[in-house]
Amino acid sequence: MLVIGEKIHVLNTVVYEEMVPEVKTLIGLSTISQGIHKKNRSVINNTALGVMTGAGLDAAILNPLDRLVMETVKTEKLLCSNGIYCDAYLCG
């Protein structure tokens, strides 16, 4: 299980990657919420994904069946340059 200091270290690594573009970052999202009660894991994973994506995370290993996390992925695409044509998300 990651403790708070380690989680901050992970986020600092993601931010540092922005200064060295040839370095890519990847995280196993479930490690963020390991040891947390199951009902809270989705919220924690979702929030961590949003924060780390905003800090420059390149890729994440995540549960594609977690609706909240997948909505975050779609919203991130909408808000970033990949969401130019987002009719399907906005209308469906």
N, C-alpha and C positions, 0 to 999 in steps of 0.2 A: 504494500500500500504506500502511495506517495504521501508524504507529510507536507504541511503548508510550505515550508522552506523549499522543498524539492519542486513543488508546483510553480512557485515563483521562479525558480531556476529554469524550468522548462519554458516558461513564458519569456524570460530574458533571452534564452537561446533563440527563440523564434524571432524576437525583435532584432537580435544581433545578426541574424541571417539576412535581414534587409540591407545591412551594411556590406555584406559579402554575397552578392547575388548568385555566384556559382554554387553556393552551398544550399541544399534543399532540405526542408524539414518535413518530418512525418511523425505522427503520434498515434498510438493505439488509444483511442478515446476512452475505452472502458477502464484504463488504468487510472484515469483521473478520479473516478468514483468508486474504485475498488474498496470494499469494506463498508460502504454506505448502504443503508436500508434500500431494498429494491425499489420501493415506490418513489424514492427521491433521486435515483440514479439518472433517469432520463432528463430531469431538470438540470442537474449538475453537468451532465455531458453536453446538453444543449447550450448552456451558458458558456462552458469552457470552449466549445467549438466556435461560438460567436466571437469571444474575446481573442482566441488564438488566430482565427481567420483574419480578424481585423489587424492583428499584429504581424501578419505575413505568413501564416502557416501554409505550406504547399499542398499537403495531403494528410488525410486521416483514415485510419482503419476504424470503421464504425459499424453499428448494427443497422442495416438497411430496413429492418422491420420496425425500428423505433420512429414512429410518426413525427414526434416533436423534433428530433434531430434532423430528419429528412426535410421537414418544413424549413428548418434553419438553413440547410444546404440550398434549397430552392430560393429562399429569400436573399441569401448572400449572392447568388447568381443574378438575381433581379437588381440588387443594389450596386453591383460591380459591373464592369464593362461587358461581361458575358450576357447580360440581360437586356440587350437592345430590343429584341422582339420577344416580349414576355406576355403575349396575349393569353396563352394557355394557362399561365399561372394566375393572371388577374381575373380571367373569366371562368376558370374551372376550379 
